[in-house]
Amino acid sequence: MFPIHDENPIRIIPYVTYTFMACCIGAFLWQITQTPQMQNAIVYALGVIPAVLFGGFELDPELVWVPTSATVFSSMFLHGGWMHLIGNMLYLWVFGNNIEASMGHLRFIVFYALCGIAAVLAQALPDTGSQIPMIGASGAISGVLGAYMLLYPMARVTVVIPIFIILHRVKIPALLVLGVWFLMQLYSSITTSSEGGGVAFGAHIGGFIAGMVLIPIFKYRELPLQIPFVHFNPLSQFMKK
């Protein structure tokens, strides 16, 4: 289930969302134009390595490009492949503009960064000795999704669902889209081993929860929170003519 559009208009130009997307795309283009050896060095030098972050391991001096604490932020703009990048940018494109509009440009920068930090900690703290680098914007974007679910749970989202070889477009409430997404991350974090790398499901969960916790603090005061599942009938969206 891939979201491609939401019916939730905004009255501002989401400059910060566009800037984050441009930075991620630019960083990825820089990555892929390097030699394979340099690409690997970029991931280790600018990605978050829990064992380095918590002081139990030191990188080779030639890989120390920025202070260790700065990798928490630099890692948010790196990606491991085209699908990794496209998936993250799609979710940020669909949901980021409304969250930026809900709090303003400057507060959105801080909100996004804090969700990214929470995501890193959620993934790293259970295994502080891990030497596997973490990269990607998905932790911070997960915070955007958590915030969206509390602010606009009934906003209709157009999603593409592949059934066999046919792509079907349907409109369903954001609560259902994001709820299913979160449950999938939760299930995958329980059933998938993190050994040898892969998807940082713990970061997704941590970022999502951080977004839900932080949105009451960062949103404009006059913008009400919605309570998911209250007066929610998932079938009602399909019963309308």
Backbone bond lengths (Angstrom), bond angles and torsions (degrees), N, CA, C in turn:
res aa  C-N    CA-C-N  psi(-1)  N-CA   C-N-CA  omega(-1)  CA-C   N-CA-C  phi
1 M - - - 1.463 - - 1.527 108.30 -
2 F 1.332 115.89 113.40 1.456 120.64 -175.29 1.532 109.98 -117.78
3 P 1.336 119.20 116.60 1.464 120.42 177.35 1.521 110.54 -72.80
4 I 1.328 116.39 139.11 1.460 119.70 179.02 1.533 112.25 -126.52
5 H 1.327 117.58 -12.71 1.468 119.41 -177.96 1.522 108.95 -168.98
6 D 1.331 115.93 148.54 1.461 119.37 173.73 1.522 109.26 -126.88
7 E 1.316 116.12 149.65 1.460 122.20 179.37 1.530 108.23 -94.95
8 N 1.315 115.07 70.23 1.453 121.36 -174.64 1.530 107.79 -144.53
9 P 1.333 117.48 81.45 1.469 120.78 -173.08 1.521 112.90 -65.60
10 I 1.327 115.67 152.88 1.465 121.68 177.22 1.525 108.94 -127.04
11 R 1.336 115.87 162.15 1.460 120.72 -177.00 1.525 111.96 -112.53
12 I 1.306 117.82 11.16 1.458 120.68 178.16 1.529 108.83 -125.01
13 I 1.301 115.68 164.50 1.460 120.84 170.25 1.530 107.23 -92.99
14 P 1.321 118.96 118.07 1.463 121.49 -174.69 1.536 112.03 -77.32
15 Y 1.327 115.56 73.92 1.452 120.77 -175.51 1.524 112.32 -58.37
16 V 1.320 116.53 -40.22 1.469 119.97 -175.86 1.524 110.31 -68.20
17 T 1.327 116.46 -43.93 1.465 119.95 177.65 1.522 110.43 -57.94
18 Y 1.324 116.50 -46.89 1.460 120.33 179.11 1.531 111.28 -62.87
19 T 1.336 116.46 -37.86 1.466 120.03 179.67 1.522 111.39 -66.49
20 F 1.333 116.46 -43.22 1.473 119.43 177.06 1.528 110.44 -60.18
21 M 1.328 116.36 -42.95 1.459 119.63 179.41 1.527 111.06 -63.34
22 A 1.329 116.24 -43.71 1.462 120.27 -179.78 1.527 111.04 -63.28
23 C 1.321 116.50 -40.07 1.471 120.13 179.72 1.531 110.80 -65.38
24 C 1.319 116.76 -42.19 1.464 120.22 179.60 1.535 110.85 -64.89
25 I 1.313 116.09 -44.07 1.464 119.89 -179.90 1.523 110.34 -66.14
26 G 1.338 116.40 -43.30 1.458 120.29 178.82 1.512 112.23 -62.78
27 A 1.339 116.57 -42.90 1.466 120.23 178.88 1.524 110.96 -63.57
28 F 1.335 116.20 -39.04 1.466 118.41 -179.36 1.525 111.31 -68.09
29 L 1.334 117.08 -40.16 1.463 119.91 177.14 1.522 110.68 -62.63
30 W 1.324 116.31 -37.05 1.473 120.28 175.28 1.521 110.13 -63.79
31 Q 1.338 116.83 -43.60 1.461 120.11 179.93 1.525 112.10 -58.31
32 I 1.319 116.68 -50.08 1.464 119.71 -171.37 1.519 113.01 -74.93
33 T 1.339 117.53 -12.00 1.466 119.12 176.99 1.529 112.00 -88.03
34 Q 1.337 116.15 -2.82 1.461 120.18 179.41 1.530 110.64 -89.53
35 T 1.315 115.31 166.47 1.461 120.34 174.73 1.521 109.23 -67.84
36 P 1.340 118.41 157.45 1.470 119.62 177.54 1.527 113.20 -54.15
37 Q 1.313 117.32 -38.24 1.462 120.37 179.13 1.522 110.97 -65.27
38 M 1.336 116.48 -41.81 1.457 120.69 179.34 1.518 110.75 -68.95
39 Q 1.324 118.04 -37.89 1.459 120.98 177.24 1.522 110.53 -59.01
40 N 1.309 116.19 -42.89 1.457 120.52 178.40 1.518 111.04 -64.63
41 A 1.334 116.81 -39.55 1.460 121.01 178.71 1.521 111.23 -64.22
42 I 1.336 117.10 -39.16 1.465 121.05 179.27 1.519 110.73 -59.89
43 V 1.318 116.06 -44.10 1.466 120.02 -178.73 1.525 111.00 -63.08
44 Y 1.329 117.53 -42.68 1.457 120.69 -178.80 1.525 112.31 -74.73
45 A 1.320 116.78 -32.62 1.465 119.72 -177.50 1.521 112.85 -80.68
46 L 1.331 117.29 -35.09 1.467 121.08 -174.40 1.522 113.74 -112.45
47 G 1.333 117.60 -7.36 1.456 120.60 173.60 1.517 110.97 -83.64
48 V 1.315 116.11 166.73 1.471 121.51 178.07 1.522 109.07 -90.42
49 I 1.334 116.22 122.56 1.455 121.60 175.82 1.526 107.14 -113.25
50 P 1.337 118.09 111.25 1.469 119.82 -175.11 1.519 114.18 -51.52
51 A 1.320 117.53 -42.50 1.468 120.14 -178.16 1.519 111.86 -63.71
52 V 1.324 117.26 -31.38 1.463 120.98 177.33 1.529 110.08 -79.14
53 L 1.322 116.25 -42.27 1.463 120.85 -177.97 1.521 112.09 -60.94
54 F 1.320 116.47 -37.04 1.458 119.73 -177.22 1.528 113.02 -100.98
55 G 1.327 117.00 13.92 1.450 120.67 167.33 1.502 117.68 84.58
56 G 1.309 118.44 10.34 1.454 118.71 -178.12 1.515 114.58 -96.72
57 F 1.324 116.23 -1.86 1.463 119.57 -175.42 1.519 108.59 -153.38
58 E 1.332 116.86 147.21 1.459 121.55 179.36 1.525 110.11 -121.30
59 L 1.317 115.47 135.82 1.447 120.95 175.58 1.518 110.72 -75.70
60 D 1.320 115.77 158.53 1.457 119.28 171.14 1.526 108.80 -58.97
61 P 1.325 118.63 142.46 1.474 121.28 -176.05 1.522 114.00 -53.12
62 E 1.355 117.50 -34.01 1.461 118.95 -178.47 1.527 112.82 -71.10
63 L 1.332 117.95 -10.29 1.462 121.74 178.09 1.528 112.65 -101.40
64 V 1.320 117.06 0.70 1.467 120.70 178.49 1.527 107.79 -90.04
65 W 1.328 115.87 88.91 1.460 121.89 -178.16 1.521 112.35 -93.43
66 V 1.314 116.83 -31.74 1.467 122.25 -178.55 1.522 108.29 -138.06
67 P 1.334 118.15 162.02 1.469 119.13 174.20 1.529 111.15 -56.42
68 T 1.313 116.09 147.42 1.467 119.93 -176.26 1.521 112.46 -54.82
69 S 1.334 117.09 -41.49 1.467 120.21 -178.85 1.523 111.44 -63.81
70 A 1.327 117.40 -28.84 1.469 120.83 -178.62 1.518 112.10 -70.75
71 T 1.328 117.69 -20.63 1.464 119.34 179.84 1.520 112.05 -66.43
72 V 1.344 116.49 -22.47 1.467 119.57 176.25 1.531 109.79 -58.75
73 F 1.339 116.08 -34.76 1.465 120.70 -179.00 1.531 111.96 -91.43
74 S 1.322 117.34 -41.64 1.469 119.10 -179.47 1.528 111.56 -62.86
75 S 1.330 116.05 -32.13 1.470 119.49 -179.17 1.520 112.35 -64.96
76 M 1.353 117.28 -24.38 1.455 121.32 -177.28 1.525 112.90 -69.65
77 F 1.333 117.60 -12.87 1.458 120.30 -176.32 1.525 112.63 -110.42
78 L 1.327 117.00 2.75 1.462 121.42 178.38 1.517 110.13 -102.85
79 H 1.330 116.08 151.42 1.468 120.44 178.20 1.516 110.56 -140.89
80 G 1.321 115.17 155.01 1.446 120.84 -173.02 1.511 115.50 -93.58
81 G 1.321 118.72 1.98 1.454 121.05 -179.71 1.513 110.30 170.59
82 W 1.340 115.73 171.05 1.454 120.00 -177.97 1.528 112.81 -60.56
83 M 1.323 117.64 -43.25 1.463 120.00 -178.25 1.521 111.31 -66.85
84 H 1.332 115.98 -37.30 1.462 120.61 176.05 1.524 110.02 -59.80
85 L 1.318 116.47 -47.33 1.461 121.50 -179.71 1.528 111.72 -65.81
86 I 1.326 116.98 -49.47 1.466 120.77 -175.95 1.526 111.38 -62.22
87 G 1.334 116.83 -42.80 1.459 119.92 179.18 1.512 111.78 -60.58
88 N 1.335 116.92 -46.07 1.462 119.98 -179.98 1.523 112.13 -65.54
89 M 1.332 116.53 -43.85 1.460 119.48 -178.36 1.529 111.64 -66.98
90 L 1.316 117.31 -32.40 1.462 120.72 177.56 1.523 110.92 -63.05
91 Y 1.327 116.66 -47.66 1.465 120.07 179.82 1.530 111.25 -66.38
92 L 1.331 117.05 -38.82 1.463 119.47 178.78 1.521 110.64 -67.11
93 W 1.329 117.32 -37.66 1.468 122.49 178.49 1.526 111.58 -63.76
94 V 1.317 116.59 -43.07 1.469 120.49 -175.54 1.528 111.36 -74.81
95 F 1.335 117.14 -43.57 1.463 120.02 -169.62 1.537 114.71 -107.65
96 G 1.317 117.77 -20.45 1.461 119.60 -173.99 1.509 114.23 -68.10
97 N 1.338 117.60 -36.75 1.467 119.60 -175.25 1.521 112.14 -62.47
98 N 1.330 117.41 -40.63 1.472 119.60 -179.75 1.514 112.31 -68.57
99 I 1.322 117.37 -36.02 1.465 119.20 178.78 1.519 110.23 -71.02
100 E 1.320 117.51 -38.08 1.467 119.59 174.60 1.523 110.58 -61.07
101 A 1.341 116.30 -41.96 1.459 120.30 179.50 1.525 111.96 -66.97
102 S 1.326 117.24 -26.09 1.467 120.86 -176.79 1.525 113.16 -75.41
103 M 1.356 117.21 -13.83 1.473 119.51 -175.52 1.518 113.59 -138.11
104 G 1.314 118.17 -12.30 1.456 120.57 -177.84 1.521 111.51 96.56
105 H 1.320 115.95 162.21 1.458 121.44 -171.75 1.535 113.28 -64.07
106 L 1.323 116.91 -50.68 1.461 119.50 -174.20 1.523 112.00 -67.30
107 R 1.317 116.11 -43.68 1.463 118.32 179.37 1.526 111.25 -65.85
108 F 1.330 116.81 -30.20 1.458 119.46 178.31 1.531 110.82 -65.95
109 I 1.314 117.28 -36.56 1.469 120.28 177.09 1.522 110.13 -59.89
110 V 1.334 115.72 -47.06 1.472 120.05 -179.09 1.530 110.40 -66.31
111 F 1.325 116.36 -44.20 1.464 121.35 178.87 1.523 111.05 -57.73
112 Y 1.311 116.82 -48.47 1.467 122.52 -179.09 1.526 110.17 -60.43
113 A 1.334 116.69 -44.87 1.463 120.44 -179.47 1.530 111.36 -64.00
114 L 1.327 116.91 -42.84 1.468 119.93 -179.45 1.522 111.38 -65.31
115 C 1.324 116.94 -38.30 1.471 119.45 176.75 1.521 110.29 -64.78
116 G 1.330 116.74 -38.46 1.454 120.15 177.05 1.511 112.49 -64.17
117 I 1.334 116.42 -40.46 1.465 120.75 178.00 1.527 110.11 -64.43
118 A 1.328 116.33 -45.53 1.467 120.22 179.10 1.525 110.80 -60.04
119 A 1.318 116.53 -38.69 1.467 120.72 179.59 1.524 111.04 -64.34
120 V 1.327 116.41 -43.31 1.465 120.45 178.57 1.528 110.39 -61.08
121 L 1.315 116.42 -45.73 1.468 120.05 -179.02 1.525 111.31 -64.41
122 A 1.323 116.60 -39.63 1.467 120.17 -179.77 1.522 111.36 -62.46
123 Q 1.326 116.31 -35.26 1.456 120.02 179.86 1.521 112.23 -82.49
124 A 1.336 117.09 -35.75 1.457 121.08 -172.24 1.524 114.28 -85.25
125 L 1.319 117.75 -37.91 1.467 120.16 -173.63 1.529 113.82 -61.65
126 P 1.330 120.03 -36.67 1.470 118.37 177.69 1.523 113.81 -64.54
127 D 1.331 117.66 -19.86 1.470 120.59 179.88 1.528 108.13 -146.43
128 T 1.330 116.12 77.59 1.459 120.57 -176.38 1.523 112.97 -71.18
129 G 1.309 117.06 -10.12 1.456 119.98 178.60 1.517 113.66 -93.65
130 S 1.333 117.32 0.83 1.454 120.38 -177.91 1.525 110.97 -65.88
131 Q 1.328 115.50 135.45 1.462 121.30 177.19 1.529 111.57 -105.96
132 I 1.329 116.80 16.82 1.465 122.17 179.23 1.531 108.90 -88.96
133 P 1.331 118.59 121.69 1.467 120.26 179.72 1.528 111.56 -67.05
134 M 1.324 115.59 144.76 1.452 122.26 174.93 1.529 108.51 -111.75
135 I 1.324 117.05 128.56 1.457 121.67 176.65 1.528 108.98 -137.12
136 G 1.328 115.31 159.00 1.455 119.78 175.89 1.515 113.23 123.60
137 A 1.320 115.36 152.37 1.463 121.76 179.46 1.519 112.51 -89.57
138 S 1.328 117.63 -0.30 1.463 119.82 -170.52 1.521 113.34 -64.29
139 G 1.331 118.54 -30.72 1.462 119.31 179.08 1.516 111.46 -64.56
140 A 1.345 116.55 -47.62 1.462 120.48 178.61 1.525 110.94 -66.38
141 I 1.332 116.54 -40.16 1.470 120.14 179.35 1.520 110.43 -65.89
142 S 1.315 117.89 -32.49 1.463 120.73 175.78 1.525 110.45 -59.88
143 G 1.337 116.48 -35.44 1.461 119.98 175.71 1.515 111.78 -62.98
144 V 1.329 116.22 -38.40 1.464 121.27 175.92 1.532 110.04 -61.62
145 L 1.323 116.80 -40.75 1.463 120.38 179.84 1.527 111.17 -65.79
146 G 1.330 116.62 -42.41 1.461 119.95 178.58 1.518 111.70 -61.25
147 A 1.330 115.86 -40.92 1.464 119.99 178.29 1.522 111.15 -66.07
148 Y 1.321 116.14 -41.67 1.470 120.63 -178.92 1.526 110.47 -61.72
149 M 1.317 117.20 -38.57 1.461 119.48 -177.44 1.521 111.80 -65.55
150 L 1.331 117.51 -29.66 1.465 119.93 178.51 1.527 112.44 -85.13
151 L 1.317 116.82 -26.73 1.463 119.48 -178.38 1.528 112.83 -89.67
152 Y 1.336 116.62 -40.20 1.456 120.21 -172.69 1.530 111.91 -134.35
153 P 1.315 118.38 55.39 1.473 119.52 -175.52 1.521 113.75 -64.10
154 M 1.341 117.61 -26.35 1.461 120.02 -176.41 1.526 112.99 -99.53
155 A 1.333 117.34 3.14 1.459 119.37 175.77 1.526 109.33 -62.20
156 R 1.325 116.08 136.13 1.463 119.73 -177.81 1.527 109.47 -82.21
157 V 1.321 115.01 130.25 1.456 121.82 -178.17 1.522 108.90 -118.12
158 T 1.305 116.02 129.37 1.465 120.62 175.54 1.528 108.34 -82.75
159 V 1.318 116.44 122.81 1.460 121.02 -179.97 1.526 109.14 -123.48
160 V 1.316 114.82 154.42 1.457 121.89 175.00 1.516 108.03 -106.72
161 I 1.321 116.04 125.09 1.465 121.60 -179.93 1.529 108.57 -117.32
162 P 1.326 117.38 114.67 1.472 118.94 177.80 1.528 111.08 -78.01
163 I 1.307 116.51 123.17 1.467 122.48 175.28 1.516 107.21 -121.38
164 F 1.315 115.00 109.37 1.457 121.70 -170.84 1.537 107.82 58.29
165 I 1.323 118.82 -117.33 1.461 120.11 -178.32 1.526 112.26 -106.72
166 I 1.332 116.66 8.23 1.459 120.98 -177.07 1.529 109.37 -109.06
167 L 1.335 115.65 134.26 1.458 121.32 176.67 1.524 109.35 -95.24
168 H 1.319 116.00 123.49 1.462 121.63 -179.42 1.528 109.65 -108.42
169 R 1.325 116.35 132.60 1.469 121.98 177.08 1.523 109.04 -101.94
170 V 1.326 115.50 126.14 1.465 120.71 177.43 1.523 108.56 -137.07
171 K 1.325 115.21 157.93 1.460 121.05 177.12 1.522 108.64 -110.96
172 I 1.317 116.10 122.95 1.457 121.07 -178.63 1.526 109.15 -136.58
173 P 1.330 117.82 159.93 1.469 120.12 -178.84 1.527 111.93 -63.90
174 A 1.317 114.92 146.38 1.465 120.26 178.75 1.523 110.96 -57.87
175 L 1.327 117.15 -33.84 1.458 120.40 179.27 1.520 111.27 -57.34
176 L 1.308 116.94 -40.87 1.457 120.90 -179.79 1.531 110.91 -71.84
177 V 1.340 116.32 -43.44 1.470 120.32 179.33 1.527 110.78 -60.13
178 L 1.328 115.98 -51.23 1.459 120.28 -174.51 1.522 111.78 -77.17
179 G 1.337 116.42 -31.90 1.460 118.90 176.17 1.514 112.12 -64.09
180 V 1.336 116.32 -43.81 1.462 120.32 177.25 1.521 110.20 -64.36
181 W 1.320 116.46 -41.89 1.476 120.48 178.52 1.532 110.41 -58.18
182 F 1.332 117.13 -46.94 1.463 120.24 -177.89 1.524 111.35 -65.06
183 L 1.316 116.89 -42.34 1.463 119.94 179.33 1.525 111.18 -63.25
184 M 1.321 116.66 -35.38 1.459 120.28 177.11 1.524 111.01 -65.41
185 Q 1.343 116.71 -40.25 1.474 119.74 177.62 1.522 110.53 -64.98
186 L 1.341 115.51 -40.57 1.457 120.32 -179.24 1.521 110.71 -64.86
187 Y 1.314 116.48 -45.59 1.459 121.01 179.11 1.528 110.57 -63.04
188 S 1.318 116.97 -44.39 1.467 120.76 -178.14 1.522 111.35 -65.68
189 S 1.341 117.13 -35.42 1.461 119.47 179.75 1.527 111.42 -66.39
190 I 1.331 116.19 -28.36 1.468 120.50 -179.22 1.523 111.19 -82.45
191 T 1.315 116.52 -35.75 1.464 120.36 -171.40 1.520 114.17 -99.34
192 T 1.328 118.10 -11.00 1.464 120.59 -175.32 1.519 110.25 -108.98
193 S 1.307 116.31 132.54 1.461 121.55 175.81 1.515 109.45 -79.74
194 S 1.335 116.55 141.06 1.462 121.34 179.03 1.523 112.66 -91.43
195 E 1.308 117.24 -0.48 1.451 120.08 -178.11 1.526 110.48 -65.84
196 G 1.318 114.88 131.89 1.451 119.87 178.60 1.516 114.18 84.15
197 G 1.326 118.24 5.73 1.451 121.14 177.90 1.512 111.49 95.65
198 G 1.338 115.10 -172.47 1.458 120.56 -178.45 1.510 109.71 128.51
199 V 1.328 116.72 -153.93 1.457 121.97 -178.06 1.530 109.79 -83.42
200 A 1.336 115.83 133.43 1.466 121.13 -179.12 1.534 109.04 -87.09
201 F 1.330 116.20 78.15 1.461 120.14 -177.29 1.529 111.71 -64.63
202 G 1.326 116.88 -32.92 1.461 119.71 177.56 1.515 111.87 -60.96
203 A 1.331 116.85 -37.04 1.464 121.29 177.77 1.523 110.70 -66.02
204 H 1.328 116.81 -39.30 1.462 120.43 178.47 1.531 110.60 -61.86
205 I 1.320 115.44 -45.17 1.466 120.03 -179.08 1.520 110.59 -65.91
206 G 1.332 116.52 -45.82 1.462 120.37 -179.93 1.509 112.33 -62.21
207 G 1.335 117.26 -42.36 1.451 120.15 178.74 1.517 112.18 -65.14
208 F 1.323 116.65 -41.48 1.469 121.87 -179.29 1.528 110.47 -61.57
209 I 1.321 116.30 -47.51 1.476 120.05 179.69 1.526 110.61 -64.98
210 A 1.334 116.92 -39.44 1.468 120.32 178.25 1.526 110.51 -60.80
211 G 1.331 117.01 -40.73 1.456 119.73 178.37 1.516 112.45 -62.21
212 M 1.327 116.65 -38.86 1.458 120.46 178.91 1.532 111.06 -68.45
213 V 1.313 116.22 -36.56 1.471 120.34 -179.41 1.526 111.10 -73.07
214 L 1.330 116.84 -38.16 1.463 120.68 -172.82 1.522 114.11 -84.77
215 I 1.337 117.99 -25.58 1.457 119.08 -173.78 1.536 113.30 -60.56
216 P 1.344 121.41 -35.49 1.475 118.47 177.09 1.533 112.43 -63.03
217 I 1.331 116.69 -25.84 1.465 121.00 -179.09 1.524 111.34 -82.08
218 F 1.326 117.31 -37.72 1.455 121.73 -171.39 1.523 114.48 -92.87
219 K 1.309 118.76 -24.37 1.463 120.33 -176.06 1.524 110.82 -69.64
220 Y 1.329 115.65 159.23 1.456 120.05 173.15 1.526 109.45 -61.62
221 R 1.317 115.46 141.58 1.464 121.22 -173.40 1.523 112.56 -58.91
222 E 1.334 116.52 -36.72 1.469 119.31 -176.20 1.525 113.41 -77.94
223 L 1.306 117.08 -8.00 1.469 120.37 -178.91 1.528 109.09 -88.14
224 P 1.326 118.77 115.51 1.464 120.35 -174.94 1.528 111.93 -78.98
225 L 1.315 114.86 149.15 1.453 120.77 169.74 1.521 108.82 -80.82
226 Q 1.317 116.64 146.86 1.454 121.81 175.11 1.532 107.95 -102.94
227 I 1.317 115.93 149.20 1.464 120.21 179.88 1.522 108.67 -101.21
228 P 1.349 117.34 110.48 1.467 119.10 -179.12 1.527 112.02 -58.51
229 F 1.327 115.35 148.05 1.460 125.14 174.97 1.532 114.15 77.77
230 V 1.339 117.77 -9.41 1.460 119.30 176.57 1.527 107.96 -82.93
231 H 1.309 116.59 123.68 1.464 123.83 -177.64 1.530 111.21 59.70
232 F 1.315 117.51 29.09 1.467 120.86 -177.83 1.512 110.47 -103.60
233 N 1.333 115.56 119.15 1.461 121.62 174.37 1.537 107.52 -117.86
234 P 1.326 118.68 104.45 1.462 120.43 -175.02 1.521 113.25 -60.20
235 L 1.337 118.38 -21.43 1.464 120.02 -178.67 1.525 112.14 -84.39
236 S 1.342 116.05 -17.20 1.457 118.50 -174.53 1.531 112.45 -64.13
237 Q 1.348 116.09 -28.70 1.461 119.25 -178.76 1.520 111.19 -69.22
238 F 1.326 117.32 -22.49 1.447 120.84 -178.08 1.522 112.29 -97.44
239 M 1.338 117.27 -10.43 1.449 121.38 -176.66 1.523 112.61 -90.04
240 K 1.358 115.95 -12.45 1.461 118.53 -179.12 1.521 110.27 -75.95
241 K 1.326 116.05 140.74 1.454 120.51 177.81 1.529 110.21 -87.08
